[in-house]
Amino acid sequence: MELFTVLCLLPLPLFYLFFLLWKLVDQWRGQTLYIMDYELFKPSDDRKLNTDFCGQIIRRNENLGIEEYKFLLRTIVNSGIGEDTYAPENVIAGREKYPPFVDALSEMDEFFFDTLDKLFAKSGVSPSDIDILVLNVSMLSPSPSLTARIVNHYKMKEGIKTFNLSGMGCSASLVSVDLVRNLFKSYKNVYAIVLTTESMGPNWYLGSDRSMMLTNCLFRTGGCTMLLTNKSALKHQAKFKLKCLVRTHHGASDDAYQCCIQKDDQQGYKGFYLSKYLTKAATRAFVDNLRELAPKVLPLRELLRYIIVSRIRSKNSSSTSSGGKAGVNFKAGVDHFCIHAGGVAVIDGVGRSLELSQFDLEPTRMTLFRFGNTSASSLWYVLGYMEAKKRLKKGDRLMMISFGAGFKCNSCLWEVVRDLDDGNVWKDSLSNYPPKTLTSPFMEKYGWLLEENADAILKMNGGLLP
């Protein structure tokens, strides 16, 4: 039986004593983990996927017709994504059909060495000081590993512990942090590097299956590199301290396992399939994750309120039949929410479940609009937005919530160690966010596709977008 359920069944005096004891034990078991700094990846401006570039890429796909064009237009217009997101170099250059292997490695190198060089320079930590190196890239796993590639480039020490995670999906960055947290139990006074990104270049979908075309509309190039430590002497220099981390995995369910999966379509084109069960799988994983997370992050008064209200309503049949739920107020123990920028539906769903305001959701919406869904690194762009906007003050508590294939929901709580105001990759355009309206330029240019004469226009142009 889960801890939260056990607590709810106890008489209130016993609940109070048990809760205090559990908190003490949990803190004693917990390991110190600090984020000293992090570096977000920002590709060059010639990699931006504006409306014209998107049109060029779509024209190159010979498998698309009028109905597919309409579907793509509706999807991108409703996606919450703007014109400043980034695509991999091989897609911009038109090599998405037969990308050479060197393109995949170049895409990784660009992110690795840009962010690592900047992170080492900012922190003053040398590559030779790193004791643990963890990397998560879901859809690229070469040999030698990508971590070995980094170790070779920086000539890191022979005793470094390296871990190369693949196939972990959009929630992989918190899996990486959890791995470091557990390693810190065995290795004291050490530095760790976590890199989180995704291989987009070799995985651009070229078919016409609508459930697989969605990924081209949502996923974009991005990444984040973090410097972590368990050195208590450095705690005042750190940015964040990990308070707790909860991982939920529903892979035993066939529906959950298959709702977000890489496979070939009927024409033999490889892509990432998103089923209609995805929303239900995410909801179930989210609920189970929050049930375990709640007693770790909420103050005693909120848990007591929830238990009392729940008991009153359970005894009052008329109140139960009338509707309302005795929901847990996570804002009682959390100041900021970093939600995976997986799409508008994800953001809206989490927002409704946690009763978040538009101010709470703004960092995630702006991340989706500016950078798109950058997979496992999206959480850190949301965090970067909060820091650039000077929202993060010493003592604030910040919750991260991520979803990923498998199906997984991972969450954690950070404490802000000091006031933060680094502009990071947002600094050049921060004054533009949030815009008054999130309008889509795609409708202005391609809205005619939804008109009655769209078929005739396409036939005049040989079946391609003009």
N, C-alpha and C positions, 0 to 999 in steps of 0.2 A: 504494500500500500504506500502511496506517495506521501511525502512529508506533509505537504499542504493539507491533504485529506485527514491525516492523523491529527494535525493541529486543530482542525475544525471540529473534530469529535470530542476533544478534551473539554472538561469544565473550565471556565475562564481563569480561575486562579492557577490551576495546573498548566493551562495554556501559557500563561504569562511566565511561569518559572521555566517551563520547557523551552520556550522561545529564547529566553535569555541564555540558558545553558547551551542551546544549539548554536546561537550566535557566537558564543565564546569558542566553542569547539571548531566551528567553521572558520573563524579567524585564525585559530591556532594551526589548523590544517592548511590554510591558504599560503601560497608562496608569493613572495614579493616579485612583481613584474612591472617595470616602468618602460614607457615609450620615451626615449630621449628626444627623438625628432623623427620626422618622416618627410619624404620627398615625392611629390606627385609628378607624373609624366605629362608633358604638353608637347605634342608633335609640332612641326613647322606649319605655317599657315597654308602652304601649297598642298597640304593633305586634307584640308577642310572639305566636307561633303555638303556643298551648297546645292541649291535646287538644280542648277545647270549640270553640275557633275553627276548628280543622281540620275538625271535624265540620260546622260551619256552612258552610264553604267547599265541602266535598264535597256537601252537600245541594243547593247551588245549581247543580251540574252535572247537568242533566237527561239526559245521555247515559250515566250510570252505572247499572249494575244490580248484582245480588247477586254475580256473579263478579268484577266490577270492584272492588266494595267489599272482597271477600276479598283480592284481589290488593294493593290499597292497604294494607290492614291488615298483611299479611305483609311488605310492602316497608318500611313505616315502622317496624314493630317490629324488623326486622333491619337498619335503616339506621344505627344508632348515633347517632341524633339525638334530643335531648331536647325539653323544652317551652319553652325560653327563646330559641329562634331567632326571627328577625324576617322579616316579610313587608312588601312595599311597601304604601303607604297606600291605593292604589286597590283592592287585593285585600281588605284589611281592611274597606274601605268598601263592598265589593260591586260595584265598577266594573270587574271583570276581563273582562267579556264585551265591552263596547264602551268601552275606556279612551280618553278624550280625549287629544290630543297633549300638552296642558298637564300631564297627570299624569306623562308620561314626563320632561318637562323639570323638573318639581318634584322628582321622585325624584332626579335628578342634582344639582339645586341644593342640596338638603338635605345631601347628602354633600359636595359641593364646598366649600361655604362654612363648614360646621361644622368640617371637618378643616383646611382652609386657615387659617381664623381662628386656630384653636388652635395650629397649627404655626408661624405667623408670630409669635404672641405668645410661645411657648416659646423659639424660636430667636433672637428679636430681629432677624431678617432681614425687611426690608421687601419688599412685592410689587414695588416698583420696582427691587429688587436682582436680580430673577430674570432670567437670560439665556436659559434654555431651559425650555420647558414641554412635557411629553409626557404624553398621556392615552391609556389603553386602555379602551374599552368595546366589547365585541364586537357587541352586537345593537341599537345605536342610533347613527345617524350623521346628525344633522340638519344643515341649512344655515341660517345660518352654523354652523361647527363648534362642538363643545362647548369646545374650547380657546379659540376666539374669545369664547365666552360668559364664560369665566373672565377673559380679558384685559380685556374690557369692564367687568366688575364691579369689578375691582381697579385699573383704569386703568394697566395695566402699560406699560412703555416700548415705543416704536415698533420698536426693534431686536430685540425678543424673537423667538427661533426657536421656532415651535410645531409640534407633530406630533400628529395625531389618528389613533390606530390602532383599527381595527374588525375584527371577524371572526377575531381571533387566539386565542380560546378561553381555557381555564383556565390556560394557561401564559404569558399575555400580559404579566404584570408583569415577568418576566425578559427578554422581548423588549424591553420599554421600557427596562429597565436597560441592556441591550446597546446599544440605540440611543444612549443617553446616553454610554456608554463610548466609542463610536466618534466621537461629536460632540466629546468632550473631547480627541480627538487634534488637532482643528483650533482649538478655542476654549480658551484658557488662563485660569486664575484666574477661573472663572465659577461661578455657582450654577445648579442645575437642579431643577425640580420634576417628580416623577412621580406621577400619580394613577392608581389601578387600581381598577375597580369593574365592575359589570354592571347592565344595564337589565333588571330583573325585571318591572316593572309591565305593560308592553305585551306581554310574552312568556309570560304564564301560559297553560298548555295547557288547552283546554276540551273536548277529545275523549275517546275511550275506547281508543285504541291503547296497549297496555301498554308498548311500547318507547318511547313518548313521554310516558306518565304518570309515568315515573320521575323526570323533571326536577322536577316539582312536589313530589315527596317529598324530594328532596335539596338543591335550590338555595334559597338564602336571601339576604336583603339584607345587604350589607356593603361595605367598601371601605377603602383605605389610601392616604394621601398621604405622600410622602417628600421630604425635602430632601437633595440630593446636591451635591457640589462636588469640584473637583480642585485646590483651593487647599491647597498643602502646609503653609502657615502655620497652617492650622486642623486639622491631623491629630490633635493631642492633644485637641481638643474633640469630635471625631467619635465615633460609636458603632461603626461597622464600616468595614473597608477591603476592597474587592473584590480577590480573589486571581486568580480565573479564572472564565470562563463558557463553557459549551458548549451549542450548540443543534443538535438533531437533527430533521430533517424528512423524513417518509416519504410526502409527498403524491403522489409519482409512482406509488405503488401504489393501484390503484382500491379495493381492499378497505380499506386504511388510510384513504383519503380519505373513503369513504362510511360508515365505522363510527360516526361521530359528526357528524350533519349536520342542519341546519335545513331543514324542508320541510313540505308540507301532507299531512295524513293522507287517507284515502279519503273522509272526510266534508267535507274542505275546511278543517279546523282546522289552523292553523299551530302547529308545535311543534318540539322538538329530538329527533331520532330517535337512539337508542342501539342498535346492532346487537350480535349475539352475537360478532362478530369483534373487538369493542372490546378485550377482555382480551388477545387475541393481538397486536393492533396495539400496545397499550401495552407489552407484554413485549418485542417486537422493538425498538421505539424505545428502551426503557430500556436494553437490553443494548448497543445500538450507542452510546448516549450514554455509558454507563459505560466502554466500551472507550476512548473518546477522553479521558474525564475522568481515568481512573486515573493515567496518568503525570504529570498536572498536580497531583494532590493527595496522592499517596502518597509516603512516604519511600523512599529508595533501598533500604533493608534489606527492605521489604515486596515491592518489585518483584523484587529478587534472589531472595527466598524463593519467590515465585510461579514464576519462571523455572526455578529449580533443581528444585522439586517437579514442575513440569510435564514437564521433560525426563526425570526419573527415571521418572515414571509412563508416559510415552510409550514408554520402552524396556522397560518391564516389562509384558508382555501380561497376566499373571495379575492384577496390580494394577488394570489398566484394566478387565478383565472383572469385577472384584469390585464395582465401583460407584464410590465416592467421587470427588468433583471437587476439583481443586486451586484452590479459590476465592480471589479477592483479598479481603483483610481491609481494608475501607475504614475501619474503626475505628482502624487503625494511623495514619491521617493526619487523621481527623475526630473532633471531640469531641461535636458535636451534629448532629442530622438534622431539618431542616424539610421535611416531606413534604406534598404537596398533599392537603388533606382532602377528597378526591373521593368517599370512601365507604369502608366497612369493607373491601371487597375490595381496593381500591387500597392501603390502609394495610397490610393483612395481606400482600399480595403483595410490596411493597417490603421489608417487615420480614423476610420469609423470604429474599429474594434477598440482602440485606445482612447477614443473621444479627444483626438488632437485638434488643435486649432490650425488655421491656415498659416499662422506664424510658425508653428511647430513643423509643418510640412514644407515650408518654403525652401529650406536648404536642399531637400531631396528633389523637389520639383525643378529647382533651378539647375541642379546637377544633371538631371535627365535632359533638360532643354539645352544646356551648354555643352555637355560631354557625351550624352547618350547613356546607354547601358554599357558600362565598361566591365561587366561581369563582376568578379570578386573584388575588384578595386573600387567599385562605385561608392562603397561606404566611406572611403577615405577622401573622395572628392566632396562628399557631403560634409565631412568633418572639416575639410579645408575651407569650405564656404563659411561655416560657422566661425572658424578662427579668423578668416579675413574680415568678416563683419564685426569682429570684436565682441562676439556673444559669450565667449568662454572665459569665465572668471574663476579664480582660485576657490576650490571647494565645491564647484558645480559637479553634478553627477550626470553622466551621459550614457544613454543606452544605445547599443547597436543591434539591429535586427536584420538578418540575412536569410535568403532562401536559395536552395540549390538542388540540382538533379540528384536523384537517389531514392526517395525525396528527403531533403534535409531542411531543418530550420535551426539556425545557430544564433545565439544572442549573447551579449555580455554587457557589463556595466563598468565604465571608467570613471575615475575621479580626476578632475582637473587640478593639477598640482600648483600651477601659478597662472596669473593672468596671461592670456595669449592674444597676439595681434599680428601674426605673420601673414602677409598678403598672399604668399605662395602663388600657384598658377592662376588664381582668380584676380590678382592685383590689377592687371591691365584692363580688365573689363568689369570690375566689381561695381562701378558706378552705374552700369546698365542693368543691374539686377537688384530687385525684381523689376521687370518691365511692367508697364501699366496693363498690357494685354499680351498673352502668349499667342500671337497670330501665326498661322502657318503660311509661308510663302508658296508652298506647293500647290495649294488650292488656287491661288492667283494665276499661276502659270499653266497648271494642268487641269483646272476645274472643268474645262470643256469636255473632258473624258466622260463626265457624268451626264452630258446632254444627249438628246436623241440623235443628232447627226454625227456623233463621235465615230461610228462605224464607217461612214462615208469618208470622213477626213483621214482615217487610218488607211483605208483602201487606196486613196489617192497618193498616200505616202509609202505604198508598198507594205502596209501592215505594221509599220514602225512609228514610234513617236516622232512627230516633226520637231 
